[in-house]
């Protein structure tokens, strides 16, 4: 892919848009409807839902990051989450469970995506974690959370989460 000119969008905004596109693609294939939450004053960016018998819903806080070695730690990814987001995601006894999804990207923006008449490839992947019930933090600005690398956010993972929520369990 040829280098693109600067169209004025900040890299962080590009990352956010790419992360949203990733979520929308997975949700579409999994058969889930999506609702963008605006304003995001409760650390919820998206609500996913489907038509299983109890009409389960899942609230999602989305983050997108360039994956660098410092964030990799064996079987987990370490992500510095804003304290406010952490506090909102550790809540329990909610009507809709909440998860954090972190989409990982290559450093070079030209590697994020490739497209041909046969395929669309979005590079790297996303991981998810439920922080419900975690202990409050004494940190003032950020809390480093760990996302198990086995928790890939895939079509099958999303369908499984929705089934568990439909049965009254947490994702």
Wavefront OBJ file of the C-alpha trace (Angstrom):
o trace
v 0.000 0.000 0.000
v 1.447 3.388 -0.952
v 2.161 5.914 1.778
v -0.824 8.164 2.291
v -0.732 11.933 2.537
v -1.605 13.592 5.825
v -5.355 14.225 5.735
v -5.310 15.890 9.148
v -6.664 13.098 11.356
v -4.658 12.445 14.489
v -3.165 8.970 14.763
v -5.195 8.326 17.939
v -8.409 9.119 16.029
v -7.357 6.773 13.222
v -6.736 4.031 15.792
v -10.159 4.600 17.359
v -11.897 4.418 13.968
v -10.017 1.229 13.085
v -10.929 -0.363 16.433
v -14.591 0.481 15.871
v -14.450 -1.055 12.376
v -12.916 -4.214 13.854
v -15.709 -4.480 16.444
v -18.403 -3.865 13.829
v -16.995 -6.569 11.546
v -16.894 -9.198 14.318
v -20.369 -8.239 15.576
v -21.850 -8.383 12.070
v -20.591 -11.896 11.411
v -21.688 -13.004 14.912
v -25.214 -11.741 14.212
v -25.165 -8.986 16.837
v -26.674 -5.542 16.500
v -24.507 -2.622 17.587
v -25.383 0.680 19.175
v -22.853 3.462 19.519
v -23.135 5.110 22.915
v -22.824 8.880 22.873
v -21.877 10.561 25.021
v -19.504 8.057 26.566
v -19.899 9.233 30.143
v -20.125 5.750 31.701
v -17.100 4.125 30.006
v -19.339 2.389 27.461
v -18.548 2.932 23.781
v -20.788 0.259 22.255
v -23.704 -1.947 23.241
v -24.018 -5.277 21.450
v -27.272 -7.217 21.400
v -28.917 -10.123 19.669
v -32.217 -11.973 19.430
v -31.569 -14.949 21.672
v -34.533 -15.760 23.922
v -33.748 -13.223 26.684
v -32.397 -10.549 24.296
v -28.945 -10.318 25.924
v -26.908 -7.144 25.789
v -23.197 -6.577 26.312
v -21.630 -3.184 26.989
v -18.135 -2.599 25.607
v -15.339 -0.182 26.416
v -13.103 -0.068 23.312
v -9.416 0.746 23.207
v -7.017 0.465 20.292
v -3.263 0.419 20.692
v -0.048 -0.128 18.818
v 1.352 -3.367 20.220
v 4.860 -2.956 21.521
v 7.059 -5.370 23.436
v 6.506 -3.570 26.751
v 2.808 -4.453 26.600
v 3.473 -8.160 26.018
v 4.158 -10.248 29.096
v 4.045 -13.943 28.280
v 0.427 -15.017 28.128
v -1.031 -11.568 28.805
v -1.097 -8.067 27.402
v -0.706 -5.216 29.860
v -2.780 -2.145 29.095
v -2.786 1.146 31.060
v -6.476 1.975 31.521
v -7.681 5.331 32.825
v -8.775 5.099 36.441
v -12.302 6.322 35.610
v -12.713 3.560 33.014
v -11.404 0.981 35.476
v -13.817 2.123 38.185
v -16.745 1.915 35.752
v -15.737 -1.542 34.482
v -15.302 -3.226 37.895
v -18.945 -2.604 38.818
v -21.122 -5.656 39.541
v -24.879 -6.332 39.623
v -25.504 -4.424 36.402
v -28.314 -5.256 34.001
v -25.833 -5.472 31.114
v -22.386 -6.922 31.756
v -19.369 -4.915 30.630
v -16.125 -5.916 29.009
v -12.987 -4.163 27.883
v -11.820 -4.873 24.333
v -8.324 -3.864 23.267
v -7.611 -3.955 19.536
v -3.905 -4.301 18.757
v -2.273 -2.827 15.679
v 1.110 -2.970 13.954
v 3.269 0.131 14.434
v 3.210 0.985 10.693
v -0.245 2.253 9.655
v 0.326 0.913 6.149
v 0.227 -2.605 7.641
v -3.133 -2.192 9.410
v -5.156 -3.320 6.423
v -4.823 -4.876 3.008
v -7.495 -5.181 0.390
v -7.922 -7.085 -2.849
v -10.909 -8.286 -4.878
v -10.714 -11.555 -2.914
v -10.178 -10.391 0.659
v -10.095 -7.663 3.240
v -7.471 -8.243 5.934
v -7.460 -6.291 9.191
v -4.093 -6.809 10.853
v -3.485 -7.907 14.374
v -6.325 -8.810 16.657
v -8.393 -7.876 19.683
v -8.487 -9.231 23.211
v -11.241 -8.946 25.788
v -11.539 -9.122 29.553
v -14.258 -8.664 32.137
v -13.090 -6.592 35.086
v -16.347 -7.050 37.033
v -15.646 -7.610 40.697
v -12.000 -6.550 40.618
v -10.726 -4.639 43.623
v -10.787 -0.824 43.579
v -7.403 0.717 42.842
v -5.479 3.299 44.830
v -3.841 4.573 41.626
v -4.930 8.093 40.795
v -4.670 8.230 37.007
v -4.179 4.779 35.411
v -4.607 1.138 36.350
v -2.640 -1.435 34.372
v -4.987 -4.273 33.466
v -3.998 -7.643 32.068
v -5.792 -9.225 29.156
v -5.175 -12.958 28.688
v -3.913 -13.597 25.172
v -6.226 -16.606 24.974
v -9.182 -14.176 25.185
v -9.219 -13.337 21.497
v -12.268 -11.312 20.510
v -13.582 -13.494 17.704
v -16.967 -14.323 16.222
v -17.106 -17.552 18.241
v -16.040 -15.770 21.437
v -18.758 -13.128 21.016
v -21.425 -15.745 20.296
v -20.335 -17.689 23.378
v -20.456 -14.554 25.563
v -23.955 -13.757 24.334
v -25.104 -17.306 25.047
v -23.716 -17.126 28.601
v -25.397 -13.750 29.182
v -28.648 -15.201 27.801
v -28.336 -17.964 30.418
v -27.848 -15.405 33.194
v -24.081 -15.746 33.580
v -21.282 -13.260 33.088
v -19.340 -13.290 29.821
l 1 2 3 4 5 6 7 8 9 10 11 12 13 14 15 16 17 18 19 20 21 22 23 24 25 26 27 28 29 30 31 32 33 34 35 36 37 38 39 40 41 42 43 44 45 46 47 48 49 50 51 52 53 54 55 56 57 58 59 60 61 62 63 64 65 66 67 68 69 70 71 72 73 74 75 76 77 78 79 80 81 82 83 84 85 86 87 88 89 90 91 92 93 94 95 96 97 98 99 100 101 102 103 104 105 106 107 108 109 110 111 112 113 114 115 116 117 118 119 120 121 122 123 124 125 126 127 128 129 130 131 132 133 134 135 136 137 138 139 140 141 142 143 144 145 146 147 148 149 150 151 152 153 154 155 156 157 158 159 160 161 162 163 164 165 166 167 168 169 170 171
